[in-house]
Amino acid sequence: MEKHILFVEIFQPFAQYRNPFTFYYAQAYPLPPKSTIIGMLQNATNRYYDPEFWNLKVSIHGGFESTFWNYQQLIKGEITIGKKGLLNKHDKNPLGNIWHFFYNSNIKAQRTPVYQQELFNGYLFIFIKGKKELIVEIKEALENPKKVLSLGRSEDVIFIKSVKLLEEEPQRKKVKKSLWLTYPTYIKLKGFPIKNEKFPVYSIPERVEFKNNGKPVRNKAEIGKDTERIVDFIPVIFTSYDYVVYLKEEIEVERYKIGEKIFKIPKDFGWL
């Protein structure tokens, strides 16, 4: 293989992969975006913000048992701890941008009520492709984690069920008319010759960088109030279980057999 491929099976009890393009409610992406997965890998290896990880290719498969909605009141502005309790400061406060107590005060913290969609009981299958040295490092970090790992929010913990380095080449096949996909997945929309144009489309974050005055952040200590967060988005098709894609023209598909499970990845479109 020109590059090595790692297969990771994950169970996640709860998740909320926030879709930033929803405003009156917080919709969750149906599967974790690439940027979320890369962030988890950087955290697992203690290589926060390392740009080398963005050279990895990932293919995401799986799904969740159900979704539910939480009604939350999110705190706006800055939060700190004072001598008498928690304090909040927000520039839209009617009395000015000054500190106020969360509770026991006429002017309280600025809160925004919002419905938040959450995912329940997720079974995720992630393929990670990259250079041998980095893939081996990720494999060791996931097999023997030094911390509690999460995917999405810090409270969205994950349980690594299996980690496998794929040593055999996948089966490759030319597909002309239709492609049957067993598990939900993301497929890059740009250039994909899909014929049945009734499908969910999402714009997911593919790469996230933090910069101070144009210079990339190298560790957490460098992040401050003026740090700029730069996100690159990519449009993708989201397929459901047993989804049949009808094609306008021929594409090449990689077929991976992991135990009893079969995964099909469109070569030029299934890797993000």
C-alpha positions as CSV (number, residue, x, y, z in Angstrom):
1,M,0.0,0.0,0.0
2,E,1.2,3.5,-0.8
3,K,-0.4,4.6,2.5
4,H,-1.5,2.6,5.6
5,I,-5.1,2.3,6.6
6,L,-6.4,2.0,10.2
7,F,-9.9,0.7,11.0
8,V,-11.4,1.9,14.3
9,E,-14.7,0.6,15.7
10,I,-16.3,3.0,18.3
11,F,-19.4,2.9,20.5
12,Q,-20.6,6.3,21.7
13,P,-23.6,6.5,24.1
14,F,-24.4,10.2,23.4
15,A,-23.2,12.8,20.9
16,Q,-24.0,16.3,19.5
17,Y,-22.0,17.2,16.4
18,R,-23.2,20.8,16.2
19,N,-24.3,22.0,12.8
20,P,-23.3,25.7,12.8
21,F,-25.7,26.5,10.0
22,T,-28.8,26.0,12.2
23,F,-29.7,29.0,14.4
24,Y,-33.1,28.7,16.1
25,Y,-32.3,25.1,17.2
26,A,-29.0,23.2,17.4
27,Q,-29.1,20.4,14.8
28,A,-26.6,17.6,15.0
29,Y,-24.8,16.2,12.1
30,P,-25.8,12.5,11.6
31,L,-22.1,11.4,11.8
32,P,-19.0,13.1,13.1
33,P,-17.4,15.4,10.5
34,K,-13.7,14.9,9.6
35,S,-12.6,17.9,11.7
36,T,-14.2,16.3,14.8
37,I,-12.4,13.0,14.2
38,I,-9.0,14.7,13.6
39,G,-9.4,16.7,16.8
40,M,-10.0,13.5,18.7
41,L,-6.9,11.9,17.2
42,Q,-4.8,15.0,18.0
43,N,-6.1,14.8,21.6
44,A,-5.4,11.0,21.9
45,T,-1.8,11.5,20.7
46,N,-1.2,14.7,22.7
47,R,-0.4,16.5,19.4
48,Y,-2.9,19.3,19.7
49,Y,-3.2,21.5,16.6
50,D,-0.5,19.6,14.7
51,P,-1.2,20.4,11.0
52,E,0.3,17.0,9.9
53,F,-3.0,15.4,11.0
54,W,-5.0,17.3,8.3
55,N,-3.1,15.3,5.6
56,L,-5.0,12.2,6.9
57,K,-7.9,10.9,4.9
58,V,-10.9,9.5,6.7
59,S,-14.0,7.6,5.7
60,I,-16.9,7.6,8.2
61,H,-19.6,4.9,8.5
62,G,-22.2,3.9,11.0
63,G,-25.2,5.4,12.7
64,F,-27.2,6.1,15.9
65,E,-30.2,4.2,17.4
66,S,-32.3,7.4,17.8
67,T,-32.3,11.1,18.3
68,F,-33.9,13.3,21.0
69,W,-34.2,17.0,21.8
70,N,-33.0,18.8,24.9
71,Y,-34.2,22.2,26.0
72,Q,-31.2,24.2,27.3
73,Q,-30.4,27.7,28.3
74,L,-26.9,28.5,27.0
75,I,-24.9,31.2,28.8
76,K,-23.6,34.1,26.6
77,G,-20.4,36.0,27.1
78,E,-17.6,35.4,29.5
79,I,-17.7,33.4,32.7
80,T,-15.4,33.6,35.8
81,I,-15.4,32.6,39.4
82,G,-15.5,35.5,42.0
83,K,-15.4,35.5,45.8
84,K,-19.1,35.3,46.0
85,G,-19.8,32.8,43.2
86,L,-20.0,32.6,39.4
87,L,-19.9,35.8,37.4
88,N,-21.0,36.6,33.8
89,K,-20.1,39.5,31.4
90,H,-21.8,40.1,28.1
91,D,-21.6,43.1,25.8
92,K,-25.4,43.2,25.2
93,N,-26.3,43.6,28.8
94,P,-28.6,46.7,29.3
95,L,-26.3,48.0,32.1
96,G,-23.1,47.6,30.1
97,N,-20.4,45.1,29.6
98,I,-19.7,44.6,33.3
99,W,-19.6,41.5,35.6
100,H,-22.9,40.3,37.1
101,F,-23.7,37.3,39.3
102,F,-25.4,34.3,37.8
103,Y,-27.9,34.2,40.6
104,N,-29.2,36.4,43.5
105,S,-29.1,39.6,41.5
106,N,-31.6,41.8,39.6
107,I,-29.4,41.7,36.5
108,K,-28.6,38.0,35.8
109,A,-26.5,36.1,33.3
110,Q,-27.5,36.5,29.7
111,R,-29.1,33.2,28.7
112,T,-30.4,32.0,25.3
113,P,-33.0,29.2,25.4
114,V,-32.5,26.7,22.6
115,Y,-33.6,23.2,21.5
116,Q,-30.5,21.0,21.0
117,Q,-30.7,17.7,19.0
118,E,-28.7,14.9,20.5
119,L,-27.8,11.4,19.2
120,F,-28.2,8.2,21.2
121,N,-26.2,5.0,21.1
122,G,-23.9,5.4,18.1
123,Y,-22.0,2.6,16.3
124,L,-19.2,4.2,14.3
125,F,-16.7,2.6,11.9
126,I,-13.9,4.9,10.9
127,F,-11.2,4.3,8.3
128,I,-8.1,6.4,8.6
129,K,-5.5,6.6,5.8
130,G,-2.0,8.2,6.0
131,K,1.7,7.8,6.3
132,K,2.9,4.7,8.2
133,E,4.6,6.5,11.1
134,L,1.5,8.6,12.0
135,I,-0.9,5.7,11.5
136,V,1.2,3.5,13.9
137,E,1.3,6.3,16.4
138,I,-2.5,6.7,16.3
139,K,-3.0,3.0,16.6
140,E,-0.9,2.8,19.8
141,A,-2.7,5.8,21.3
142,L,-6.1,4.4,20.7
143,E,-5.2,0.9,21.9
144,N,-3.7,2.3,25.1
145,P,-5.4,5.6,25.7
146,K,-3.8,7.8,28.4
147,K,-7.0,9.8,29.0
148,V,-10.8,9.6,28.5
149,L,-11.5,10.2,24.8
150,S,-14.5,12.1,23.4
151,L,-15.8,12.8,20.0
152,G,-17.5,16.2,19.8
153,R,-18.2,17.8,23.1
154,S,-16.0,16.9,26.1
155,E,-18.9,15.0,27.7
156,D,-19.5,12.9,24.5
157,V,-17.2,10.1,25.6
158,I,-16.3,7.2,23.3
159,F,-15.4,3.5,23.9
160,I,-12.9,2.0,21.5
161,K,-14.1,-1.5,20.6
162,S,-11.4,-2.5,18.2
163,V,-8.4,-1.0,16.3
164,K,-7.0,-2.8,13.3
165,L,-4.3,-2.1,10.9
166,L,-5.4,-3.3,7.5
167,E,-2.6,-5.2,5.8
168,E,-4.5,-6.5,2.7
169,E,-5.3,-4.4,-0.3
170,P,-9.1,-3.7,-0.7
171,Q,-11.0,-5.2,-3.6
172,R,-11.5,-2.6,-6.3
173,K,-14.4,-2.7,-8.7
174,K,-15.8,-0.5,-11.5
175,V,-19.4,0.4,-10.8
176,K,-21.5,1.6,-13.8
177,K,-25.2,1.9,-12.9
178,S,-25.8,1.6,-9.1
179,L,-24.0,1.3,-5.8
180,W,-25.5,-0.4,-2.8
181,L,-24.2,0.9,0.5
182,T,-25.0,-1.1,3.7
183,Y,-24.1,1.5,6.3
184,P,-24.7,5.3,6.4
185,T,-21.7,7.3,5.2
186,Y,-20.6,10.7,3.8
187,I,-19.8,11.1,0.1
188,K,-18.2,14.2,-1.3
189,L,-20.8,15.9,-3.5
190,K,-18.5,17.8,-5.9
191,G,-18.1,15.8,-9.1
192,F,-20.0,12.8,-7.8
193,P,-22.1,11.4,-10.7
194,I,-25.2,10.6,-8.7
195,K,-28.4,10.2,-10.7
196,N,-31.1,10.0,-8.0
197,E,-30.9,13.6,-6.8
198,K,-33.1,13.2,-3.7
199,F,-30.7,12.9,-0.8
200,P,-29.7,14.8,2.4
201,V,-26.8,17.3,1.8
202,Y,-24.7,18.7,4.6
203,S,-21.9,21.2,4.7
204,I,-19.5,19.7,7.2
205,P,-16.3,21.1,8.6
206,E,-13.3,19.4,7.0
207,R,-10.5,21.4,8.5
208,V,-10.3,23.7,11.6
209,E,-7.3,26.0,12.3
210,F,-6.6,28.4,15.1
211,K,-4.4,31.5,14.4
212,N,-3.0,34.4,16.3
213,N,-2.2,37.3,14.0
214,G,-2.1,34.9,11.0
215,K,0.3,32.4,12.8
216,P,-1.0,28.9,13.5
217,V,-1.6,28.0,17.2
218,R,0.7,25.3,18.4
219,N,-0.6,24.5,21.9
220,K,-3.6,25.3,24.1
221,A,-1.7,28.0,26.1
222,E,-1.6,30.2,23.0
223,I,-5.4,30.4,22.6
224,G,-6.9,33.7,23.8
225,K,-9.8,36.0,23.3
226,D,-8.4,37.3,20.0
227,T,-7.6,33.9,18.5
228,E,-9.1,33.4,15.1
229,R,-10.9,30.1,14.3
230,I,-10.8,29.3,10.6
231,V,-13.0,26.5,9.3
232,D,-13.1,25.0,5.8
233,F,-16.4,23.3,4.9
234,I,-17.2,20.7,2.3
235,P,-20.6,19.7,0.9
236,V,-21.4,16.0,1.3
237,I,-24.2,13.6,0.6
238,F,-25.4,11.6,3.6
239,T,-26.6,8.1,2.8
240,S,-28.9,6.0,5.0
241,Y,-28.9,2.2,5.7
242,D,-29.1,0.0,2.6
243,Y,-29.0,3.0,0.4
244,V,-28.8,2.5,-3.4
245,V,-27.0,5.2,-5.3
246,Y,-27.9,5.4,-9.0
247,L,-25.0,6.7,-11.1
248,K,-24.8,8.7,-14.3
249,E,-21.3,7.3,-15.1
250,E,-18.8,4.8,-14.0
251,I,-16.8,5.1,-10.7
252,E,-14.3,3.0,-8.9
253,V,-15.3,1.5,-5.5
254,E,-13.0,0.0,-2.8
255,R,-14.5,-2.9,-0.9
256,Y,-13.3,-3.8,2.7
257,K,-14.3,-6.9,4.6
258,I,-13.9,-6.5,8.3
259,G,-15.1,-9.7,10.0
260,E,-18.7,-10.2,8.8
261,K,-19.1,-6.5,7.8
262,I,-18.7,-5.2,4.3
263,F,-17.8,-1.5,3.7
264,K,-17.8,0.1,0.3
265,I,-15.9,3.4,-0.3
266,P,-16.1,5.3,-3.6
267,K,-12.4,5.8,-4.3
268,D,-12.5,9.5,-5.3
269,F,-15.5,10.5,-3.2
270,G,-15.8,8.4,0.0
271,W,-12.5,9.6,1.5
272,L,-12.7,13.1,3.2
